[in-house]
Amino acid sequence: MRKFHRVASMVSLLGLLLLALTGLYLNHSDSFQRLDIRDPFARGISVMAQDPNEANRVWIGTKHGLFLSQDGGVNAQEVRLPFPAKKVRYLQVASDGSVYAGLADGVLFRLDVNGPFWERLILPSNTYELKGMIVFGESIMIVNRQGLFQRRMGQSEWALLQKDVYPRPVRDWVKDIHTGHIFRGPLLVWLYDISAVILLGLIVTGIAMFFRKR
C-alpha cells in the first residue's frame, strides 16, 4: 500500500507539473519562439492589405507584429504600434488611405493618412475578442462575441445591429480557466503565472526530497 501511494503521488506530481508548464506556455508562447524580426514571413502571416491608392504599398499582419512593404511585398519593415501588435488578424486600407489594424484580443488601431501616429479606437464594452472588421464608406463594422456593431466616422457610439445568440464553446471556457483569462484581466493572468512558478518549485523540490529519502 505504501508503494502504491508513492507511485500515485509521483503520477499526481507529474500531472500538476504538466498543468503548470502548459499554462505558462499558453500565456507566453511568443517568448519561446525564436523569430527573425526583419522577416515577416518568419512570423506567421495572418492577413495582408493593399493600399488602393498605391499598388506597391502592402500592409502585412502576422501573429507577432505589423509590417509595411513599399515594393509589393519583396521587402518589409516592422511598424511600431503603441504596444506590441500580437496576433494582427484584420487589416484594411480605406479609400482615403487610412489604415485599420485589428488585433485578435479586441484592440483596434487607426492610422490617419495625414498623421504619423496610431489612434486606438474605443470598441464596444466587453470586446475581448475581435472576430471580424470591415470599413466601407463612412462607417466601420466589427464583430465580437456580443454580435455585429457599426459606427459612423466621427462618432464614438457603436450601434448593435445583430446580437450573437450562438453559445460560446465549452473548449474556450476551459482554455480561459486554464490560462487565467476567465475574467479577461491581466492581473489574474499574472496571478496564475506566479502560482504556476511556485507550484513548479514545490514539485521539483518535492521530487528531489522523495528520491533523497530513498
C-alpha positions, 0 to 999 in steps of 0.5 A: 500500500505504501508503494502504491501511494508513492507511485500515485503521488509521483503520477499526481506530481507529474500531472500538476507539473504538466498543468503548470508548464502548459499554462505558462506556455499558453500565456507566453508562447511568443517568448519561446519562439525564436523569430527573425524580426526583419522577416515577416514571413518568419512570423506567421502571416495572418492577413495582408492589405493593399493600399488602393491608392498605391499598388506597391504599398502592402500592409502585412499582419502576422501573429507577432507584429505589423509590417509595411512593404513599399515594393509589393511585398519583396521587402518589409519593415516592422511598424511600431504600434503603441504596444506590441501588435500580437496576433494582427488578424484584420487589416484594411486600407480605406479609400482615403488611405487610412489604415485599420489594424485589428488585433485578435484580443479586441484592440483596434488601431487607426492610422490617419493618412495625414498623421504619423501616429496610431489612434486606438479606437474605443470598441464596444464594452466587453470586446475581448475578442475581435472576430471580424472588421470591415470599413466601407464608406463612412462607417466601420463594422466589427464583430465580437462575441456580443454580435455585429456593431457599426459606427459612423466616422466621427462618432464614438457610439457603436450601434448593435445591429445583430446580437450573437445568440450562438453559445460560446464553446465549452473548449474556450471556457476551459482554455480561459480557466486554464490560462487565467483569462476567465475574467479577461484581466491581466492581473489574474493572468499574472496571478496564475503565472506566479502560482504556476512558478511556485507550484513548479518549485514545490514539485521539483523540490518535492521530487528531489526530497522523495528520491533523497529519502530513498 
